[in-house]
Amino acid sequence: MFSSLAFKIFQESIDTYHIKDDVYQEFVNPYPKDKVEHLLYRKNWIDTVQWHYEDIIRDPEINPVDALDLKRKIDASNQDRTDLVEYIDSYFLDKYKEVEVNPEASINTESPAWAIDRLSILALKIYHMQEEVDRTDASAAHVEKCSKKLAILLEQREDLSIAIDQLLADIEAGNKYMKVYKQMKMYNDDELNPVLRGQKG
């Protein structure tokens, strides 16, 4: 099932990141560029680095200059994340391009890649909640609370994985069809963001 493949790669990316646990470490993709695994690994790496950017920027003692630099990195990361989702959807569009769509086929509320995006974030939540469960310096109450949250996250993973695989099966059978809208992010565009537009010239 595709969801199992994706989650396995997400775990690999997360585990590799945490060997050094450094947002500035070099990124090395172990998968060939022509494989969907390459996109999945890159997608989760972006998510993992951004997860830690978000931790750092919440430091109440952070230098304002550093905070601004991080905010811009987060903006760039959000754009990269969106781009990767669109690349993954392009993979599915190409994979299913020969499918004959049934006349009664329906469209899904989200594309496969946006559902996979949620699975990537869920993998990060599971990893970090497991860290909290495994803490030896935390109170028993904290560990118990986090254990309950972890159980819910694992249930979410199972439900989301089933939904992703069912969606892909429906697309492959022609019972659902894909329609992908390119994300029209406005805040990074110097023609669409009025603050950036005002700085031109």
N, C-alpha and C positions, 0 to 999 in steps of 0.2 A: 504494500500500500504506500502511496506517495507520502502520506502524513508521517509514517514511520521513518521513511528515508529522510524527510526534512528534519524531523526532531532529532534523529541521530546526528545529523550534520550540525544542527544548532548546538547540541551538547558538546560536540567536538570543538567547535569554535569557542564556546564559553570556557571549556576546560583549558584550551590552549592559551586564551587571553589571560586567564588567572595564574598561569605559571609565573608570569612577570607582574601581572596586575598593574599595568602602567598604560595610561591612555596615550602616551607618546611612543609606545613600542612599534617596531616595524611590523607591517602587515604582510604576511606571506600566505597566498592562497594555495593549498595543496592539490586543488583539482584543476583539470584542463579547462581552458577558457571556453571550449565548445560544448561543455557539459552543464546541465542544469545544476549539478552539485556545486559548480563554481559560483553561480549566482546565489544559491542558498547560503553558502559559507560566507560570502561577502556581505550578504544582507544581514546575517546575524552578527557579524563582526561590527558592522556599523551600529547596530542596536546595542551591542555590549559596550562599546566605547562611549556611546551617548548615555547609557545608563550611569556610567561612572562620571561623565561630565556633569550630569544632573546632581550626583552626590556632592561633587566638589563645589559646585556653584552655590550650594546651600550652606556652606560653611559661614557662620555669622561673622567670622574674623577675616573673611577673604578681602584682599586688596581690591578696591573698585576697578582699577585698571585690569587686573587679572579677571575680574568678573565680566567686564565688557568683552575681553578677548574670548572668554569661554562662551558667552552668549552668542558671539559671532560663529564660533565653532559649532555650537548646537544648531544654529540656523543652517549652516552649511551641511551638517549631518542630516538634518531633516530633509533637505533637498536630495542628498545622496540616497537616503532611505526611499523616498518617493520614486526616484529614478530606478532603483533596483526592483521595486514592486512592479513597475511598468515593464522592465526587462523580463521578469518572471512571467508576467501575463502574456508578453509577446511569445515566450516559449510555448505556452499553452495554446495560444491562438494558432501558432504554426502547427503544433502537434495535432490539433483537432480540425484543421482547415478543410479536410476532405469529408468530414462527418456530414451526413445528410440530416438536416434539422427537421424534426417532426412538425407538422403544421400546428399542433397544439402545444408545442414547446414553450416554456416560460423562461423569463430572465430571472436571475438571482439578485438578491439585494446587494451583493458585493461580488467582485471578481474572485477567482481562486487565489490570486496572489495577495489580495488584501486579507483574506482569511489566513493565509500562510504567514503574513506579517503578524497577525495576532498570535499565531502559534510560536513565532520567534520570541515575542515579548513574554509569552507565557513560560517559555523555557528559561528565560532569565529570572522571572519571578520564582519559579520552582527552585532554581539553583540557589538563589539568595535566601529564600525561606528555609531551605535545607540547612544552609549555613547557620541560621538563627537557631534551628532545632538542635544543631550539633554543638552549640556554644557551651563551654564548660564554665564560663564566668557569669552566665546569666542565671536568674532566679528560676526556680521550678515553675512558677506561675508563667513566666515569660516563655519558657520552653513549651509548656502545655498549650498556651495560646497560639504559638507559632505552629505547633504540631497540628492543631485543628485547622489553621489556615492552609497549611501544606496539603492536608487531606482534600480540602476544597479545590485547591489549585490542580491537584492530580486528577480530580474528577472532571474539572474543566478541560484538562488536556485530553482526557478520553472522549468527552463529548465533542470537543472541537475537531479532534482527529477523525471521528466518525463522520461529522458533517462535511469536512473537507473531502474525504474519500468518496462520500455519497455524491457530492456536487460534481466531482470529476467523472464519476461513473455515469451520472445523468447527462453530462456534456458529451461524453464519448458515445452514449446511446442515442443522442439527439433529442433527449427529453428536456434539456435546458440548453440555452445558448449564451455565449459570451458576448458582451458588448462593453468595450473598455473605453473610458473617457480619460484622456491625458489630464493629469492633475494640473490645475491652473493656479499654481502658487503665485501669489501677488507680491508678497513682502520682499522677495529678493530681486524683483524686476524693476529696473530703473525707469521704465515707462509706466508701470502700474502702481508703484508705491509713491505716493505724493511727496514724501520726504526725500526719497532718492531722486525723484524727478526734479525737485526744486534745487538740488545740488548740481544738476547738469549745466553745462555751458561754462 
